[in-house]
Amino acid sequence: MNEKRVIVAMSGGVDSSVAAALLHKQGYEVIGITMKTWGFMEVGGAPKHESGCCSLDAIFDAKNVANSFGIPHYTVDFTKAFEKNVIDNFVEEYLNGRTPNPCIVCNRKIKWEELLKKADSLDAKYVATGHYAVVENDPDTGRFKLKYSTDQRKDQTYALWGLTQESLSRTLFPLGGYTKDEVRAIAKKLELKTAAKPDSQEICFVADDNYERFLREREPDIVERIKGGDFVYHGSKVGKHKGIPFYTIGQRKGIGVTLGKAVYVKDIDAEKNIVEIADKEELLENYCSASDINYVSRSILKNGEIVYAKIRYNDRASRAEVLNATLDEISIRFDEPKNAITPGQSLVLYDENGFLLAGGIIQKNKR
């Protein structure tokens, strides 16, 4: 396996463009890969032309950057794997009253598992992306550790908790030591076409950011069958909802119930087809449990130890105590209550130095 050959996932954005440029400058034999994972014709919500991650515009931008450095570039069709592992999971989770994070599933199942297969076929030792994160190898244990990037505002380790030791051992994050401003400055200096390109905000396969439209088009029969369940407030029925997939814990807008004050989604019971609403302060919880655990910088956690936990991407890491930790499940208790702990989202644990210890999918927000 060629130790100096690296596949770079090029999304057509400024970050992956600079990642490829930096590795090329460092002497790596860079191969640019853009993953075609979906098409507007299949997922709907299309604007007048395709734009955003994995679109035709993105492919052309990535190829333009690769050509400017004389780097070979290929577009690889991962649509079947993406449909099975990411889109189907996204739909299933919402139908079960949970709120998924498809980017985390994509990182593990597509951007690494599928890219590593492609790397093997091209005799490349490494894969690289434009994520803001740092990988370190612990010489004492041989374990690969994942750490906060230099730019705390752009740090993306939360979305990378699913990476295995095998994946991390073959991963390069060229941007881990840079800030976003520095990356844009590098792109501008290199006169890259993507230098001023804005960051993508929406989930890539829901380009119009309309989850309700997407779910109704994907599963019209199921959605029709589950509409009309009860809204419950303090044990009393106060209205009918339009279907549990269209609500998420913590939601305030668009509930459609008038109680003379602001109310929020507190819980979703898919089995009983009930959406529980409550006052804002009632969304605060100390307890959180997660399953589908992946240990990253550590091989196991100890009951009673102190960690710093995030429950959503832009969350502030909060101090918590590990109540129970096994290879399959972790439960914690926050020192201070957290707002709207949401099943389906990810619980990600760090130590005081910013190393990502473990992550998993949130199952419960109360004991």
N, C-alpha and C positions, 0 to 999 in steps of 0.2 A: 504494500500500500504506500502510495507516494505521500511522504510527510509534508511536502511543500505544496501539494495540490489541494485547493479548497473550493467547495461549491458555495456561492453566495446567493441567498434568497433575495432577489431584487424585485421589490414590489412596485417600482416606479416612483418611489418617494425619495425625499432628500436623505433620509437616514440610511437606507440600504445602499443608495448611490455612493455616499461617502464611505460606508463600510467597505464596499468593493474597492474604492479608490485607495483607501489606506492600506488594505492588504496587498494590493498591487504594488504600491510604493515600498512595502516591506519585503518584497521579493517573492511573495507567494504566486503560484500559478493559479490564477483566479478563473473560475468558470461561472458565469452568471446564469442563474435559473429563475425564470418567472413562472409561478404556478398558476395555471388556469383552473380555478376551482368551481366556478359557477358562471352562468350567463343570464342576462336580464330576461331573455325569452323564457327561461325556466323558472326564475324566481319572481318575476313581475316587478312592478314599481319602477319601470324604466323611464328615465328622462329622455330627452331628444337624442342623446348619444351616451354611450357607456363612459363612465368615469369612475375614479376611485380605485381602491385596491383590486388587483387581478383583472381589471377591465382592459379593453383594447387600448385605451389611452395609456394605462399603466405599462402595458407590454411595450408599446412604442417608446415611452420615456425610458424604460429600463434598457432597451436595445440601443437607444441613442447614447446613453451614458457608457455602456459597455463598448460600443464602437469607438467612442472618443479615447479610450485607453487601449484599443486593440484587444479587448477581452472577448473571448467567445461567449455567445449568449444563446440560450435555448428556452423555448416555452414548452412546458411539460403539462400534459393534461392529467389533473388529479380530480376531475369532477366526480367520478364514481366513488372514490374514497371519501371525498368531502361530503357528498350527499349522504352516504351511509353513516359516517362518524360524527359529522357536525350538524347538518341540517336536520336529519331525522331525530337526533338527540335534542336539538333545540325545540322542535315541535312537540316531542313526547314530554319533555319537562314542563312546558307551558300547559299542556293538556292535563297534567297531573298536579296542577296548582303550584308549580315551583317556578323560580326565575333563574334560567340558566345563564352561563357566561360562555358563549360559543368560542370566543377567542382563546380561552384556556384549553378547550378541547382541540381546537385547531392546532395550537402550538405543539401539543403532545402527539396527536394522531397524524397530523398532516405535515406541518413544517419540520418536524424532526423524524418521525418514523418513516415517512415516505421519502424525505430528502436524503436520509442516511442510506436507504436502499439505492437511490440514484447515485449517491457518492460511491457506494461499493461498486456499482456497475462502471463507474468512470475512474476507478482506482484512486479516489480522493480520500485522504485521511480525515479531513475536517469539513464541517458545514459552518456557515457564518450567517448572521443576520444583523440588522440595524437596531436591535434592541439595546436599551440602556440598562446594562447589568454587567456584573463582573463574575468570572469563574476563577476560582483558585483551587489548587491541589494541596491538600494537607500532607506534608511529608511524613508525619508521624503515623497517620492512619491510612494514607493512600486514597482517602475519600475526596471526591470533587465537591467543592462548596460553592454556593451561589450567594452573592453579596450585593447590597445596594450599590447603585452606580454613583458616580461623582455628582451628577445632577439629580438631586433629591426630587425636584419638581417633575422630572420626566422618568424617574425610575420605573422600570417595568418588571421587576422581579415577581410582583404579585401574580402576573399572568404566566409565569414560567415555573410555578411550583410542581407541575406534573412531569418535568424532565427527569429522566432516570440517570443513574450513574453512568451507564453506557453512553447516553446521549451527551451528557455534560463532558465526558472524557474526550469527545470529538467535536466540541463546540468552541467557536471563537466569537467574542463580542468586541469588535474593534472600537465601539463607541463608549465602552464602560467608563473610561477615564475622561470623557469630554462632557461639556454642557451642550445643550441644544443650540445656544447662541454660537458657540465655537464650531459646531458642526455646520451650521448655515454659513459661517464665515469661510470655512474650508471649501464648501461647495461653491461659494461665490468666487473665491480665489482661483479655483480650478475651472471656472466658467461652465459649471454643470447646468444642464437645462433644468434640473429639478431644484436648483438652489433656493428659489422663492416659492416653491410649491407648498400649499398649506397642508397641514396634517389631516388625515382622514379621521372623522369623528364617529360616523355611524357604523353599525355592524355591516360588513361588506355585502352580504347577500340580502339585506333589507335596506336598499339604497335610499328609499324615501323615508326611512325611519318610522314606518307605519307597521308595527308588529301585528295590529289587528287585521289590517288588509292582508298581510302575508299569511297569517294563520287561517283566515277565512278562505283564502284561495287554495291553500294546501290541504285543509281538512274540512271542507264545507259540511259534510254529513255529520261528523262528530261534533263540530262546533254547534250545529243546529240542535243536536240532541241534548246538549248540556246547558243550554241557555235557560234562563228563568228560574234559577235557584234562588234561595233566600239570602238577603242581607240581614245580618243579625247584629244588634247593638245592645250591649248589656243584657243579653239573654232574650231579647224581644225581636220579632221579625219586623223590619222597618221598610221592606221593599224587595224588589226582584232585580237580580243582576243579569247581565247580558252574556254571561259565560265566564267560568273561572280563568280561562287562559288570558283574559283581558285585564287582569288585575295583578298587582304585585304588592308585597308587604311594604308599608310606608307610603303608598300612593295616596294623594289627596285630591288631585284634579281628575275630573272625568268619572267620578264615582256615580253621580246621578241620584244621590239621596240628599234630601233637604231636611236638616234637623235644626236649623237656626244657628248653626255654628260649624266650624271646620271639623271634619272627622277624617280618619285615616284607615286604610286597610291594615288590620292587625294580624289576621290569620286566614288561611284558605284551606278548607277541608274538601278535597276532591272527592272523597268517598261519599260524603253527605251532600255534596254540591252546595256548600255554604261559604259565603264570604263574610267574615266577622269584621266589623268596623268599630273603631274606638276613638277616644280622645288622644291627643298627641302624647301626653305623658304616659299613657298606657302601653306605648310601643317600646318603652325602655326595659331591657332585660340584661341580667348579669351572666346568664348561662348560655353556652353554645356547644353543640356537639357536631362532629363531622365524621364522615366515613370515606371510603375510597382513598385511603391515606397514601401519600408518597413522602418518604423521608428523604431529605436532600442533604443538608450539611451535617446532619447527625443520623445515626442508624436507629435511634430510639430516644424517646423523652422519658423523664422520670416524673412520677407522680409527686406533686408538691412543688416542682420547680417553677420559677418565674419566667414568663415569656412575654413577648410583645406581639399582639395579634391585630390583623386587619380582617374585616369582614366584607369589604368591597374594594374596588380598584383604587378609588381616590380617598380611601379612609386613612385616618391617622392611626398609626400603630399604638395600641393601648395595652397597658400593663395588665397581665392576667396570670392566674395560677392554674397549672395543669392538674385537673382532678383525676383524670384517668387517661393513660396512653398505652395503646397496644399497636400492633402492626396494622390493625384494621380500623381502629376508631380512636379518636381523641376527643375529650371533653375538657372544657376550661371554664373558669369563673373570672369575669372581669372585675377589677377593683372598683370601677365605676360603671354604671349601666350604659349599654350601647343602644343606639336607636335603630329600630327596624332590622334586626338580625333576620336574614332572609334565606330559607331553605332553597337550595339549588345554586346559590352563590358559593364562593370559596372562603374558607377559613385558612389564613396563611400566618404562620408563626415565625417570628424572628428572635434572635438573641439581642443583647444590649449593644453589640457591635455591628448590627445590621446584616448578619448572616441569616439566610432563610433556612430554618430548621426543618419545617415540614408543612404540608398543605393537604387539604381535603375538601370534600363537598359538604356544605352545611346541611344537616338533617333536622335538627331540633333547636329551638330557641328558648325552650323551657324544660325543666326536669319532669 
